[in-house]
Amino acid sequence: MAIENKAIELTHTAGGKLVEVQATGKLEKADYAFFAPEVDRIIQEQGKINMLVSLRDFHGWTAGALWEDVKFDAKHFRDIERLAIVGEDKWEKGMARFCHPFTTAEIKFFRPGQIDEARRWVVTGS
């Protein structure tokens, strides 16, 4: 199942624990009003999930969106087992540094051409 708004496309593998998020442009607070309830619902139904976040032509967050992201991460501190982040080099250190305090998930960063490897790792752990 896929749902999307202007900055986020969310795909949940039917019956599975994989949630893929594609973020484009600059995320705003309203994007989390779209995204967070859907992820909450999936976690409620599935329990712990694995998440693949793909940053395509990504320009970061507004201050309001960053605060929503912190709240989302704190709420789901133990709900995500593996988190694969696919994006340009410039996001690697910042994303890893930002994510670690807010989750117990195993986090791994992949380059844009490695989406298949990221998907395999986030599902299987190898």
DSSP file (Angstrom, degrees, kcal/mol; ACC not computed):
  #  RESIDUE AA STRUCTURE BP1 BP2  ACC     N-H-->O    O-->H-N    N-H-->O    O-->H-N    TCO  KAPPA ALPHA  PHI   PSI    X-CA   Y-CA   Z-CA
    1    1 A M              0   0    0      0, 0.0    11,-2.8     0, 0.0     2,-0.4   0.000 360.0 360.0 360.0 133.6    0.0    0.0    0.0
    2    2 A A  E     +A   11   0A   0      9,-0.2     2,-0.3     2,-0.0     9,-0.2  -0.972 360.0 174.4-124.6 137.3    1.4    3.4   -0.9
    3    3 A I  E     +A   10   0A   0      7,-2.8     7,-3.4    -2,-0.4     2,-0.3  -0.965  11.2 178.0-132.5 153.1    0.2    6.9    0.2
    4    4 A E  E     -A    9   0A   0     -2,-0.3     5,-0.2     5,-0.3     2,-0.2  -0.997  20.0-173.3-153.6 156.9    1.8   10.2   -0.5
    5    5 A N        -     0   0    0      3,-2.7    26,-0.0    -2,-0.3    -2,-0.0  -0.586  59.8 -71.3-127.8-163.3    1.7   13.9   -0.1
    6    6 A K  S    S+     0   0    0     -2,-0.2     3,-0.1     1,-0.2    25,-0.0   0.823 128.6  21.6 -68.2 -30.0    4.0   16.5   -1.8
    7    7 A A  S    S+     0   0    0      1,-0.2    17,-2.6    16,-0.1     2,-0.4   0.633 120.7  49.6-112.1 -18.0    7.1   15.8    0.3
    8    8 A I  E     - B   0  23A   0     15,-0.2    -3,-2.7     2,-0.0     2,-0.5  -0.980  50.3-172.1-131.6 133.8    6.7   12.2    1.6
    9    9 A E  E     -AB   4  22A   0     13,-2.1    13,-2.9    -2,-0.4     2,-0.5  -0.995  14.6-165.3-118.8 128.5    5.7    8.9   -0.1
   10   10 A L  E     -AB   3  21A   0     -7,-3.4    -7,-2.8    -2,-0.5     2,-0.4  -0.955   6.2-175.1-118.8 129.1    5.1    6.1    2.3
   11   11 A T  E     -AB   2  20A   0      9,-3.0     9,-3.3    -2,-0.5     2,-0.5  -0.988   4.9-166.8-124.9 130.3    4.9    2.4    1.2
   12   12 A H  E     - B   0  19A   0    -11,-2.8     2,-0.4    -2,-0.4     7,-0.2  -0.972  26.1-124.5-117.2 123.3    4.0   -0.4    3.6
   13   13 A T    >   -     0   0    0      5,-2.1     3,-2.8    -2,-0.5     5,-0.2  -0.520  40.4-104.8 -66.9 121.4    4.6   -3.9    2.4
   14   14 A A  T 3  S-     0   0    0     -2,-0.4    -1,-0.1     1,-0.3     3,-0.1  -0.217  99.9  -3.4 -52.3 124.5    1.2   -5.7    2.7
   15   15 A G  T 3  S+     0   0    0      1,-0.2    -1,-0.3    -3,-0.1     2,-0.2   0.448 117.1 105.9  73.6  -0.7    1.3   -8.0    5.7
   16   16 A G  S <  S-     0   0    0     -3,-2.8    -1,-0.2     2,-0.2    30,-0.0  -0.460  76.1-123.9-108.5 179.4    5.0   -7.2    6.3
   17   17 A K  S    S+     0   0    0     -2,-0.2    33,-3.3    -3,-0.1     2,-0.6   0.167  74.2 109.6-106.5  15.2    7.0   -5.2    8.7
   18   18 A L  E     - c   0  50A   0     -5,-0.2    -5,-2.1    31,-0.2     2,-0.5  -0.838  41.9-176.7 -99.8 124.4    8.8   -3.0    6.1
   19   19 A V  E     -Bc  12  51A   0     31,-2.5    33,-2.4    -2,-0.6     2,-0.5  -0.982   7.8-163.1-116.6 122.5    7.9    0.7    5.9
   20   20 A E  E     -Bc  11  52A   0     -9,-3.3    -9,-3.0    -2,-0.5     2,-0.5  -0.912   4.9-170.7-107.8 132.6    9.6    2.6    3.1
   21   21 A V  E     -Bc  10  53A   0     31,-3.2    33,-3.4    -2,-0.5     2,-0.6  -0.984   6.8-165.4-123.5 126.3    9.6    6.4    3.3
   22   22 A Q  E     -Bc   9  54A   0    -13,-2.9   -13,-2.1    -2,-0.5     2,-0.5  -0.956  10.3-166.7-112.4 117.6   10.7    8.6    0.4
   23   23 A A  E     +Bc   8  55A   0     31,-2.9    33,-2.4    -2,-0.6     2,-0.4  -0.884   7.7 179.8-107.7 133.1   11.4   12.2    1.4
   24   24 A T  E     - c   0  56A   0    -17,-2.6    34,-0.2    -2,-0.5    33,-0.2  -0.975  49.0  -8.8-132.1 142.9   11.8   14.9   -1.2
   25   25 A G  E    S- c   0  58A   0     32,-1.9    34,-3.6    31,-0.6     2,-0.5  -0.453 111.3 -25.6  76.8-144.9   12.4   18.6   -0.9
   26   26 A K  E     - c   0  60A   0     32,-0.2    35,-0.2    33,-0.2     2,-0.2  -0.941  65.8-129.8-112.3 123.1   12.2   20.3    2.5
   27   27 A L  E     - c   0  61A   0     33,-2.8    35,-2.2    -2,-0.5    38,-0.3  -0.479  24.1-164.4 -75.4 140.2   10.0   18.6    5.2
   28   28 A E    >>  -     0   0    0     -2,-0.2     3,-1.4    33,-0.2     4,-0.7  -0.771  36.2-101.4-118.3 164.2    7.5   20.8    7.0
   29   29 A K  H >> S+     0   0    0      1,-0.3     3,-1.2    -2,-0.3     4,-0.9   0.871 120.2  59.6 -52.5 -41.7    5.5   20.2   10.2
   30   30 A A  H 3> S+     0   0    0      1,-0.3     4,-1.0     2,-0.2    -1,-0.3   0.777  93.5  65.9 -62.3 -27.1    2.4   19.4    8.1
   31   31 A D  H <> S+     0   0    0     -3,-1.4     4,-2.3     1,-0.2    -1,-0.3   0.845  99.2  52.2 -63.9 -32.1    4.2   16.5    6.5
   32   32 A Y  H <X S+     0   0    0     -3,-1.2     4,-2.3    -4,-0.7    -1,-0.2   0.805 100.1  60.9 -74.6 -29.1    4.4   14.8    9.9
   33   33 A A  H  < S+     0   0    0     -4,-0.9    -1,-0.2     1,-0.2    -2,-0.2   0.803 113.3  39.6 -64.3 -27.5    0.6   15.2   10.3
   34   34 A F  H  X S+     0   0    0     -4,-1.0     4,-0.6    -3,-0.2    -2,-0.2   0.891 124.4  36.1 -82.1 -46.9    0.4   13.0    7.2
   35   35 A F  H  X S+     0   0    0     -4,-2.3     4,-1.9     2,-0.1     3,-0.3   0.915 107.8  58.4 -79.9 -49.2    3.2   10.6    7.9
   36   36 A A  H  X S+     0   0    0     -4,-2.3     4,-2.8     1,-0.2     5,-0.2   0.883 103.0  50.5 -59.7 -47.0    3.1    9.9   11.7
   37   37 A P  H  > S+     0   0    0      0, 0.0     4,-2.2     0, 0.0    -1,-0.2   0.874 110.4  51.3 -61.7 -34.5   -0.4    8.6   12.1
   38   38 A E  H  X S+     0   0    0     -4,-0.6     4,-2.1    -3,-0.3    -2,-0.2   0.919 112.2  45.0 -68.0 -42.7    0.1    6.1    9.3
   39   39 A V  H  X S+     0   0    0     -4,-1.9     4,-2.6     2,-0.2     5,-0.2   0.903 111.0  54.8 -66.4 -40.5    3.3    4.8   10.9
   40   40 A D  H  X S+     0   0    0     -4,-2.8     4,-2.4    -5,-0.2    -2,-0.2   0.923 108.8  48.8 -55.6 -45.1    1.5    4.7   14.3
   41   41 A R  H  X S+     0   0    0     -4,-2.2     4,-2.1     2,-0.2    -2,-0.2   0.916 110.9  49.3 -62.7 -44.8   -1.2    2.5   12.7
   42   42 A I  H  X S+     0   0    0     -4,-2.1     4,-3.3     1,-0.2     5,-0.4   0.918 111.8  48.4 -62.9 -43.8    1.3    0.2   11.1
   43   43 A I  H  X S+     0   0    0     -4,-2.6     4,-2.6     1,-0.2    -1,-0.2   0.901 109.7  53.0 -64.0 -40.4    3.2   -0.3   14.4
   44   44 A Q  H  < S+     0   0    0     -4,-2.4    -1,-0.2    -5,-0.2    -2,-0.2   0.896 117.8  37.5 -60.4 -40.0    0.0   -0.9   16.3
   45   45 A E  H  < S+     0   0    0     -4,-2.1    -2,-0.2    -5,-0.2    -1,-0.2   0.884 130.7  26.6 -78.1 -40.7   -0.9   -3.6   13.8
   46   46 A Q  H  < S-     0   0    0     -4,-3.3     2,-0.3     1,-0.3    -3,-0.2   0.675  89.2-142.2-100.7 -21.0    2.5   -5.2   13.2
   47   47 A G  S  < S+     0   0    0     -4,-2.6    -1,-0.3    -5,-0.4    -2,-0.1  -0.703  72.4  18.1  83.3-146.3    4.5   -4.5   16.3
   48   48 A K  S    S-     0   0    0     -2,-0.3     2,-0.3    32,-0.1    32,-0.2  -0.264  78.3-166.8 -60.1 143.9    8.2   -3.7   15.7
   49   49 A I  E     - d   0  80A   0     30,-2.7    32,-3.1   -30,-0.0    33,-0.5  -0.777  21.0-128.2-125.2 168.8    9.0   -2.6   12.1
   50   50 A N  E     -c   18   0A   0    -33,-3.3   -31,-2.5    -2,-0.3     2,-0.4  -0.944  28.4-156.5-113.1 142.7   11.9   -2.1    9.8
   51   51 A M  E     -cd  19  83A   0     31,-2.7    33,-2.6    -2,-0.4     2,-0.5  -0.974  14.7-165.6-129.7 135.0   12.1    1.2    8.0
   52   52 A L  E     -cd  20  84A   0    -33,-2.4   -31,-3.2    -2,-0.4     2,-0.6  -0.981  11.9-167.0-114.9 120.3   13.9    2.3    4.8
   53   53 A V  E     -cd  21  85A   0     31,-3.2    33,-3.1    -2,-0.5     2,-0.6  -0.944   0.8-165.5-112.0 119.2   14.1    6.1    4.4
   54   54 A S  E     -cd  22  86A   0    -33,-3.4   -31,-2.9    -2,-0.6     2,-0.8  -0.918   5.2-158.3-107.9 121.9   15.2    7.4    1.0
   55   55 A L  E     +c   23   0A   0     31,-3.5     2,-0.5    -2,-0.6    33,-0.3  -0.866  17.1 176.4-102.3 104.5   16.2   11.0    0.7
   56   56 A R  E    S-c   24   0A   0    -33,-2.4   -31,-0.6    -2,-0.8     3,-0.1  -0.946  73.4 -16.3-115.1 122.6   15.8   12.1   -2.9
   57   57 A D  E    S+     0   0A   0     -2,-0.5   -32,-1.9     1,-0.2     2,-0.3   0.917  96.1 178.2  49.3  46.4   16.6   15.8   -3.7
   58   58 A F  E     +c   25   0A   0     -3,-0.2   -32,-0.2   -34,-0.2    -1,-0.2  -0.607  27.8 179.9 -89.4 137.5   16.3   16.3    0.0
   59   59 A H  E     -     0   0A   0    -34,-3.6     2,-0.2     1,-0.4   -33,-0.2   0.175  43.3-113.0-123.6  15.7   16.8   19.8    1.6
   60   60 A G  E     -c   26   0A   0    -35,-0.5   -33,-2.8   -34,-0.0    -1,-0.4  -0.562  43.4 -50.8  95.7-154.3   16.3   19.1    5.3
   61   61 A W  E     -c   27   0A   0    -35,-0.2   -33,-0.2    -2,-0.2     2,-0.1  -0.897  35.2-123.0-127.7 150.5   13.6   20.2    7.7
   62   62 A T     >  -     0   0    0    -35,-2.2     4,-2.4    -2,-0.3     5,-0.2  -0.455  45.4-101.4 -76.1 167.8   11.9   23.4    8.8
   63   63 A A  H  > S+     0   0    0      1,-0.2     4,-2.0     2,-0.2     5,-0.2   0.907 124.8  50.7 -60.0 -42.3   12.2   24.0   12.6
   64   64 A G  H  > S+     0   0    0      1,-0.2     4,-1.8     2,-0.2    -1,-0.2   0.884 111.1  48.2 -63.4 -38.9    8.6   22.8   13.1
   65   65 A A  H  > S+     0   0    0    -38,-0.3     4,-2.3     2,-0.2    -1,-0.2   0.877 108.1  54.6 -69.0 -38.1    9.3   19.6   11.1
   66   66 A L  H  X S+     0   0    0     -4,-2.4     4,-2.2     1,-0.2    -2,-0.2   0.906 108.4  49.2 -63.0 -40.6   12.5   19.0   13.1
   67   67 A W  H  X S+     0   0    0     -4,-2.0     4,-2.2     2,-0.2    -1,-0.2   0.905 110.4  50.5 -64.6 -41.4   10.6   19.2   16.3
   68   68 A E  H  X S+     0   0    0     -4,-1.8     4,-2.5     1,-0.2    -2,-0.2   0.875 109.1  52.6 -62.8 -37.0    7.9   16.8   15.0
   69   69 A D  H  X S+     0   0    0     -4,-2.3     4,-2.8     2,-0.2    -2,-0.2   0.911 108.0  50.1 -65.6 -42.6   10.7   14.4   14.0
   70   70 A V  H  X S+     0   0    0     -4,-2.2     4,-2.4     2,-0.2    -2,-0.2   0.925 112.3  47.6 -61.1 -44.9   12.2   14.5   17.5
   71   71 A K  H  X S+     0   0    0     -4,-2.2     4,-2.4     2,-0.2    -2,-0.2   0.910 112.6  49.3 -63.3 -42.4    8.8   13.7   19.0
   72   72 A F  H  X S+     0   0    0     -4,-2.5     4,-2.0     2,-0.2    -2,-0.2   0.939 112.2  48.1 -60.9 -48.0    8.2   10.9   16.5
   73   73 A D  H  < S+     0   0    0     -4,-2.8    -2,-0.2     1,-0.2    -1,-0.2   0.900 112.4  48.4 -62.0 -42.3   11.6    9.4   17.2
   74   74 A A  H >< S+     0   0    0     -4,-2.4     3,-1.2     1,-0.2    -1,-0.2   0.905 110.9  50.9 -65.3 -41.2   11.1    9.6   21.0
   75   75 A K  H 3< S+     0   0    0     -4,-2.4     3,-0.3     1,-0.3    -1,-0.2   0.874 118.1  38.2 -62.8 -37.7    7.6    8.0   20.7
   76   76 A H  T >X S+     0   0    0     -4,-2.0     3,-1.1     1,-0.2     4,-0.7  -0.057  74.7 134.9-106.5  31.6    8.9    5.1   18.7
   77   77 A F  T <4 S+     0   0    0     -3,-1.2    27,-2.3     1,-0.3    28,-0.3   0.827  85.6  22.6 -48.5 -41.5   12.2    4.7   20.5
   78   78 A R  T 34 S+     0   0    0     -3,-0.3    -1,-0.3    25,-0.2    -2,-0.1   0.310 105.0  83.6-111.2   6.1   11.9    0.9   20.6
   79   79 A D  T <4 S+     0   0    0     -3,-1.1   -30,-2.7   -31,-0.1     2,-0.5   0.584  77.9  69.3 -90.3 -10.8    9.5    0.3   17.7
   80   80 A I  E  <  -d   49   0A   0     -4,-0.7   -30,-0.2   -32,-0.2    24,-0.2  -0.941  52.9-177.8-115.2 121.8   12.0    0.2   14.9
   81   81 A E  E    S+     0   0A   0    -32,-3.1    25,-2.7    -2,-0.5     2,-0.4   0.939  73.8  14.1 -82.1 -51.2   14.4   -2.7   14.6
   82   82 A R  E     - e   0 106A   0    -33,-0.5   -31,-2.7    23,-0.2     2,-0.5  -0.986  62.6-166.3-129.4 139.3   16.5   -1.7   11.6
   83   83 A L  E     -de  51 107A   0     23,-3.0    25,-2.2    -2,-0.4     2,-0.5  -0.966   3.5-169.4-127.2 113.4   16.6    1.7    9.9
   84   84 A A  E     -de  52 108A   0    -33,-2.6   -31,-3.2    -2,-0.5     2,-0.5  -0.893   5.5-163.7-100.9 129.7   18.3    2.0    6.5
   85   85 A I  E     -de  53 109A   0     23,-2.5    25,-3.2    -2,-0.5     2,-0.5  -0.966   1.9-167.3-115.3 124.7   18.9    5.6    5.2
   86   86 A V  E     +de  54 110A   0    -33,-3.1   -31,-3.5    -2,-0.5     2,-0.3  -0.952  35.7 105.7-113.2 121.8   19.6    6.1    1.5
   87   87 A G        -     0   0    0     23,-2.3    26,-0.1    -2,-0.5   -31,-0.1  -0.982  65.8 -51.5-173.9-178.3   20.9    9.5    0.5
   88   88 A E    >>  -     0   0    0    -33,-0.3     3,-2.1    -2,-0.3     4,-0.5  -0.320  56.4-105.6 -70.7 155.1   23.7   11.7   -0.6
   89   89 A D  H >> S+     0   0    0      1,-0.3     3,-1.5     2,-0.2     4,-0.6   0.821 114.4  69.1 -50.1 -37.0   27.0   11.7    1.4
   90   90 A K  H 34 S+     0   0    0      1,-0.3     4,-0.4     2,-0.1    -1,-0.3   0.718 101.0  47.3 -61.5 -20.2   26.2   15.1    2.9
   91   91 A W  H <> S+     0   0    0     -3,-2.1     4,-2.7     2,-0.1     5,-0.3   0.613  90.3  86.1 -93.5 -13.6   23.4   13.5    5.0
   92   92 A E  H <X S+     0   0    0     -3,-1.5     4,-2.3    -4,-0.5     5,-0.2   0.943  94.2  33.8 -59.1 -59.4   25.3   10.5    6.3
   93   93 A K  H  X S+     0   0    0     -4,-0.6     4,-2.5     1,-0.2     5,-0.2   0.915 120.8  49.2 -66.2 -42.7   27.1   11.9    9.4
   94   94 A G  H  > S+     0   0    0     -4,-0.4     4,-2.5     2,-0.2    -1,-0.2   0.920 113.3  45.5 -63.5 -44.1   24.3   14.2   10.4
   95   95 A M  H  X S+     0   0    0     -4,-2.7     4,-2.8     2,-0.2     5,-0.2   0.928 114.8  47.2 -66.6 -45.0   21.5   11.6   10.1
   96   96 A A  H  X S+     0   0    0     -4,-2.3     4,-1.9    -5,-0.3    -2,-0.2   0.928 115.3  45.8 -62.6 -44.5   23.5    9.0   11.9
   97   97 A R  H  < S+     0   0    0     -4,-2.5    -1,-0.2    -5,-0.2    -2,-0.2   0.892 116.4  45.9 -65.1 -40.2   24.4   11.4   14.7
   98   98 A F  H  < S+     0   0    0     -4,-2.5     4,-0.3    -5,-0.2    -2,-0.2   0.897 114.9  45.8 -70.7 -41.2   20.9   12.7   14.9
   99   99 A C  H >< S+     0   0    0     -4,-2.8     3,-1.8     1,-0.2     4,-0.4   0.873  95.6  72.3 -73.6 -39.5   19.1    9.4   14.9
  100  100 A H  G >< S+     0   0    0     -4,-1.9     3,-1.1     1,-0.3    -1,-0.2   0.832  94.7  50.0 -53.8 -44.0   21.2    7.4   17.4
  101  101 A P  G 3  S+     0   0    0      0, 0.0    -1,-0.3     0, 0.0    -2,-0.1   0.720 112.5  50.0 -68.4 -15.8   20.1    9.1   20.7
  102  102 A F  G <  S+     0   0    0     -3,-1.8     2,-0.3    -4,-0.3    -2,-0.2   0.322 110.8  39.4-106.6   7.6   16.4    8.6   19.7
  103  103 A T    <   -     0   0    0     -3,-1.1   -25,-0.2    -4,-0.4   -26,-0.1  -0.999  53.0-147.4-154.6 153.0   16.2    5.0   18.8
  104  104 A T        +     0   0    0    -27,-2.3   -26,-0.1    -2,-0.3   -27,-0.1   0.364  67.0 122.7 -95.0   2.0   17.4    1.5   19.7
  105  105 A A  S    S-     0   0    0    -28,-0.3     2,-0.5     1,-0.1   -23,-0.2  -0.233  72.3-113.7 -64.1 149.5   17.3    0.6   16.0
  106  106 A E  E     -e   82   0A   0    -25,-2.7   -23,-3.0     2,-0.0     2,-0.4  -0.762  40.8-156.5 -77.8 127.9   20.3   -0.7   14.1
  107  107 A I  E     +e   83   0A   0     -2,-0.5     2,-0.4   -25,-0.2   -23,-0.2  -0.914  18.3 174.8-118.1 135.1   21.1    2.1   11.6
  108  108 A K  E     -e   84   0A   0    -25,-2.2   -23,-2.5    -2,-0.4     2,-0.4  -1.000  19.0-142.6-140.1 138.9   23.0    1.8    8.3
  109  109 A F  E     -e   85   0A   0     -2,-0.4     2,-0.3   -25,-0.2   -23,-0.2  -0.818  17.4-172.7-103.7 138.5   23.5    4.5    5.6
  110  110 A F  E     -e   86   0A   0    -25,-3.2   -23,-2.3    -2,-0.4     5,-0.0  -0.937  24.5-114.6-128.5 151.1   23.5    3.7    1.9
  111  111 A R    >   -     0   0    0     -2,-0.3     3,-2.4   -25,-0.2   -23,-0.2  -0.399  41.4 -98.3 -77.1 160.8   24.4    5.8   -1.2
  112  112 A P  G >  S+     0   0    0      0, 0.0     3,-0.7     0, 0.0    -1,-0.1   0.807 122.7  53.7 -52.9 -35.6   21.6    6.6   -3.7
  113  113 A G  G 3  S+     0   0    0      1,-0.2     3,-0.3   -26,-0.1     4,-0.1   0.438  96.6  70.9 -79.8   3.0   22.6    3.7   -6.1
  114  114 A Q  G <>  +     0   0    0     -3,-2.4     4,-2.6     1,-0.2    -1,-0.2   0.009  54.1 122.2-108.7  28.1   22.3    1.2   -3.3
  115  115 A I  H <> S+     0   0    0     -3,-0.7     4,-2.5     1,-0.2     5,-0.2   0.880  76.3  50.7 -60.6 -39.8   18.6    1.1   -2.8
  116  116 A D  H  > S+     0   0    0     -3,-0.3     4,-2.3     2,-0.2    -1,-0.2   0.910 111.7  47.5 -65.4 -41.0   18.4   -2.7   -3.4
  117  117 A E  H  > S+     0   0    0      2,-0.2     4,-2.7     1,-0.2    -2,-0.2   0.902 112.1  50.7 -64.6 -41.0   21.2   -3.4   -0.9
  118  118 A A  H  X S+     0   0    0     -4,-2.6     4,-2.7     2,-0.2    -2,-0.2   0.920 110.7  48.7 -62.4 -44.3   19.5   -1.1    1.6
  119  119 A R  H  X S+     0   0    0     -4,-2.5     4,-1.5     2,-0.2     5,-0.2   0.916 112.6  47.9 -62.7 -44.1   16.1   -2.9    1.1
  120  120 A R  H  X S+     0   0    0     -4,-2.3     4,-3.0     1,-0.2     5,-0.5   0.936 114.2  46.7 -63.0 -46.2   17.8   -6.3    1.5
  121  121 A W  H  X S+     0   0    0     -4,-2.7     4,-2.7     5,-0.2    -2,-0.2   0.923 110.4  51.1 -63.0 -44.8   19.7   -5.3    4.6
  122  122 A V  H  < S+     0   0    0     -4,-2.7    -1,-0.2     1,-0.2    -2,-0.2   0.818 118.0  39.4 -66.5 -28.5   16.7   -3.7    6.3
  123  123 A V  H  < S+     0   0    0     -4,-1.5    -2,-0.2    -5,-0.2    -1,-0.2   0.897 133.1  20.0 -83.9 -44.4   14.6   -6.8    5.8
  124  124 A T  H  < S-     0   0    0     -4,-3.0    -3,-0.2    -5,-0.2    -2,-0.2   0.699  91.3-126.2-103.4 -22.0   17.2   -9.5    6.5
  125  125 A G     <        0   0    0     -4,-2.7    -4,-0.2    -5,-0.5    -3,-0.1   0.526 360.0 360.0  84.1   6.0   19.9   -7.8    8.5
  126  126 A S              0   0    0     -6,-0.5    -5,-0.2    -5,-0.1    -4,-0.1   0.379 360.0 360.0-138.4 360.0   22.6   -8.9    6.1
